[in-house]
């Protein structure tokens, strides 16, 4: 008997090359993540433990939730620098309407989401109607939204929250923390939306070339508004989760969180110029940033050093993205 014939070698080689080209950003950051895990497992005390892994997943839950929306924003060729402030405002507003105004929890949550959607619609409206770049608009809102959170809270923490909310952060289902389950659900919905729906296809087309997308009948203006509403609502969910964790709403919560979120998205391979990126890469990027922070903390390294390292990682990720797109070294 003769051995079964192997799959055509040229065809298999072509498929492997195509898969590598398609997923090379994710492959690269996955290799970096595994290298970090191996490094910290060898030298950082208590890093390679189940308890620490669970702690890392819990810590990344909120940044990952927001990063799903930020991935959509950046794929569309936009940016939102105000999500950290949005987290602080959402938590403060949630505590305000629940504790001081006595609204039911479900109604308070809807009020927070409505406020977040209004902020997102305002960002999108300024971008669409007056052509103001989202970079400029969200820098302004970074300060304005944070200031509003301080104003409505009189610069104090509002709390305590009802004890019935504790399970939203500290509860577990099947041994998995509720915030982690919310994160996983958000990741799955975001991934399916980008890869399997018309909305996702339109989003990639918009980021690739908005003029061409418009000529093909894609509602460019609405798409831009939608992505800002999505990311702001996800930031609001994150703000509510943090408020539950801290048992109160504080305007200072979420400070500089936008850096973690944007760093994760960029490290995960989403192009700042728009039109390219995947939720899978963002998830790996979130874990990369979280493992880097966690390992450095366990080693007793000054948090300031992490800020420096995070900044360098962002610069390298942007350079690598430019290098991949151009095929040559950027000048």
Number of C-alpha atoms within 10 A of each C-alpha: 3 4 5 6 6 7 8 8 9 9 10 12 11 11 12 12 13 12 11 13 11 11 16 16 21 24 17 14 21 18 11 15 21 12 13 17 18 13 13 20 15 12 13 17 13 16 22 16 11 10 10 14 15 13 13 17 20 20 16 21 24 26 28 31 27 29 31 27 27 34 34 33 27 26 29 29 23 22 25 26 23 30 35 30 30 35 37 32 33 35 33 31 29 30 32 22 19 21 20 11 10 11 16 11 18 9 13 20 22 12 17 24 22 16 19 27 22 16 20 26 21 16 26 27 19 15 20 18 9 9 10 14 15 23 15 15 19 20 14 13 20 21 12 14 23 22 18 19 26 19 12 14 19 11 15 16 20 24 19 15 21 14 9 9 16 15 15 17 19 13 13 14 10 6 7 13 21 20 25 22 15 16 23 16 13 20 22 13 13 22 17 13 16 21 14 11 12 11 15 20 15 23 29 23 23 25 25 18 14 21 13 12 18 15 10 11 9 20 15 21 16 13 20 26 21 19 26 30 25 21 27 32 27 28 33 31 24 28 30 29 23 24 29 26 17 18 19 22 31 27 29 21 23 24 17 15 21 24 18 22 29 27 24 31 34 27 30 29 29 29 26 23 17 23 22 20 24 23 29 18 26 29 23 23 30 27 24 24 22 20 22 17 19 21 23 17 14 15 14 11 12 10 12 9 12 18 14 10 15 19 15 12 17 19 15 14 23 19 14 19 20 17 14 15 13 10 9 9 11 11 4
